[in-house]
């Protein structure tokens, strides 16, 4: 029995890389500017695209609203819980 693992690496997909970069950029924007929106849109999904917020009670609707306005961008979608929770982070 051969227990070797062979890992092959395919060429990078430029379209996927572009979309991932947009998704990360929109997520970073939310990290930097999102605090007021977390209070305003509790219990909803928000999609961030090109520095704009699109909110809905359904994730796919929020994403669709963002894609309608910015069809060439990849929105970052996040649910904002109704209740505030304390979080403890540790290493």
C-alpha positions as CSV (number, residue, x, y, z in Angstrom):
1,X,0.0,0.0,0.0
2,X,1.3,3.4,-1.0
3,X,0.7,6.0,1.8
4,X,2.2,9.0,-0.1
5,X,0.2,12.2,-0.5
6,X,0.7,14.0,-3.8
7,X,-0.2,17.7,-3.9
8,X,-0.5,19.4,-7.2
9,X,-1.0,23.1,-7.7
10,X,-3.0,24.4,-10.5
11,X,-2.4,27.8,-12.1
12,X,-4.1,30.7,-10.3
13,X,-7.5,31.7,-11.6
14,X,-7.4,35.5,-12.2
15,X,-11.1,35.9,-12.0
16,X,-11.4,34.1,-8.7
17,X,-8.4,36.2,-7.3
18,X,-10.1,39.4,-8.4
19,X,-13.4,38.4,-6.8
20,X,-11.7,37.4,-3.5
21,X,-9.8,40.7,-3.4
22,X,-13.1,42.6,-3.8
23,X,-14.8,40.4,-1.1
24,X,-11.9,41.1,1.3
25,X,-11.9,44.8,0.5
26,X,-15.6,45.0,1.3
27,X,-15.1,43.0,4.5
28,X,-12.3,45.4,5.5
29,X,-14.5,48.4,4.9
30,X,-17.1,46.9,7.2
31,X,-14.5,46.4,9.9
32,X,-13.4,50.0,9.6
33,X,-16.9,51.7,9.2
34,X,-19.4,49.2,10.4
35,X,-20.0,50.1,14.1
36,X,-23.1,52.4,13.4
37,X,-24.6,49.8,11.1
38,X,-24.4,47.1,13.7
39,X,-26.9,49.1,15.9
40,X,-29.1,50.2,13.0
41,X,-29.6,46.8,11.3
42,X,-29.9,44.3,14.3
43,X,-31.5,41.0,13.3
44,X,-30.8,41.6,9.6
45,X,-28.2,40.6,7.0
46,X,-26.1,43.4,5.5
47,X,-24.2,43.2,2.3
48,X,-21.3,45.7,1.7
49,X,-20.4,46.7,-1.8
50,X,-18.3,49.6,-2.9
51,X,-18.7,51.3,0.5
52,X,-22.5,51.0,0.5
53,X,-24.7,48.9,2.9
54,X,-27.7,46.9,1.7
55,X,-29.9,45.3,4.4
56,X,-32.5,42.6,4.4
57,X,-33.9,39.8,6.6
58,X,-32.7,37.4,3.9
59,X,-29.0,37.0,3.1
60,X,-29.6,36.3,-0.6
61,X,-31.8,39.4,-0.9
62,X,-29.1,41.6,0.7
63,X,-26.5,40.2,-1.7
64,X,-28.8,40.5,-4.7
65,X,-29.5,44.2,-3.8
66,X,-25.8,44.8,-3.7
67,X,-25.1,43.0,-7.0
68,X,-27.9,45.0,-8.7
69,X,-26.3,48.3,-7.8
70,X,-22.7,47.1,-8.2
71,X,-22.7,44.1,-10.7
72,X,-19.0,43.9,-11.1
73,X,-18.2,43.8,-7.3
74,X,-18.3,40.9,-4.9
75,X,-20.3,41.9,-1.8
76,X,-19.4,40.9,1.8
77,X,-22.5,39.6,3.6
78,X,-22.8,39.4,7.4
79,X,-25.7,38.7,9.8
80,X,-26.1,41.1,12.7
81,X,-27.6,39.3,15.7
82,X,-30.7,40.8,17.3
83,X,-29.1,40.6,20.7
84,X,-25.7,42.0,21.7
85,X,-23.3,39.4,23.0
86,X,-20.2,39.8,25.0
87,X,-17.2,38.1,23.3
88,X,-14.0,37.0,24.9
89,X,-11.0,36.5,22.6
90,X,-7.9,34.6,23.8
91,X,-4.9,33.1,22.2
